[in-house]
Amino acid sequence: MGLYESVVRPLLFRLDADAAHELARSALGAPLPWHAIASPPRPVPVLATNLGGLQLANPIGLAPGFDKSGAMVPALVQLGFGYVTVGSITARPRTGNPKPRLHRYPARESLANCMGIPNPGVEEAARLLRRPRAPGCPVIAAVAGANTIEVLAAAAALEPYVDGIEVGLVCNHTPETFEMAELPTVAGLVAGLARQKTRPAFLKIPPHHTEAERRRSLAIVDLCVDAGLDGISVSGTRQIDEPALSLGRGGIAGRATTEDALRNLGDVADRAAGRLAIKAAGGVFTGEDAWRFLSAGATTVEIYSAFVYRGPRVAGRIVRELAGLLQVGSVPRSAGATAGRTS
């Protein structure tokens, strides 16, 4: 057990989850020697990955939601991730839902949230993302909105300052985004994104838990392939009742979602059949966890809960473990781990 898990995390977990998140954000916004603090491993050739045209040193990414604006990017790119995703970012600033909007489940290494897309808007995010940052770790901006025009405008505004764009469709805690789940709307959005993109572009598909939702997910995969997008993002997040949250409900992420995430991943990977890069998330904490997702068809895996529970060295730890598995031949190298089209 490292310093973070033995000392820092117990202190942070004495605070409520919202306060601890804000404290972590403040710390990662400070100009500290983050590369030395995290001690990330040197690039391992066997882990080099092509994510829809983005060349990555390794397939471990930071999921959107931790850095909602780009304020922490100078620190985050030094922590050993293959790439970092910021956002979601909307055309105009949003305060999000009332607090409390984060809740921990330590025994399950999971988190629930009802954030409601709090972010400073594209103008401030663009200012933050224009700042110099260390090379070698691509940054993807996740954007969202209530309609196609808003989403495409946000994507176009941020694209010059990042290496890729991810578009989210629906936030269950932001009712005005619900129309974005309708297939005709998705078709128009995907076509518009494909026409305007100058960098790799990804679509985040809502998780499916019913047969009707599964059919919708597969139809969205077809739309992305036909339009010429570079990749998709999938997870196992689901809605749960949680009285500790201000809305009484939230989306759960972390180890509690792993099996749902792998099921969703398997469905969309089968449909994509190597024609799209796939970013997957769902309770990845170790190299073995990452391998399960890669062997199920993911091109990369993204972490969030593991960052909260394991601290700033977690990406490097997962990379080392995954590299060890591959280099000693404990597992075969799957085509799913290198899938993706070159743009």
Secondary structure, DSSP 4 states (H G I P E B T S, - for coil): --HIIIIIHHHHTTS-HHHHHHHHHHHHTS---HHHHH-PPPP-GGG-EEETTEEESSSEEEPTTSSSSSTTHHHHTTTT-SEEEEEEE-SS-B--SPSP-EEEEGGGTEEEE-----B--HHHHHHHHTS---TTS-EEEEE--SSHHHHHHHHHHHGGGSSEEEEE---TT-GGGGGGGSHHHHHHHHHHHHHH-SS-EEEEPPP--SHHHHHHHHHHHHHHHHHT--EEEE---EEEE-TTSTTSEEEEEEGGGHHHHHHHHHHHHHHHTTSSEEEEES---SHHHHHHHHHTT-SEEEESHHHHHH-TTHHHHHHHHHHHHHHTTSS---GGGG-----
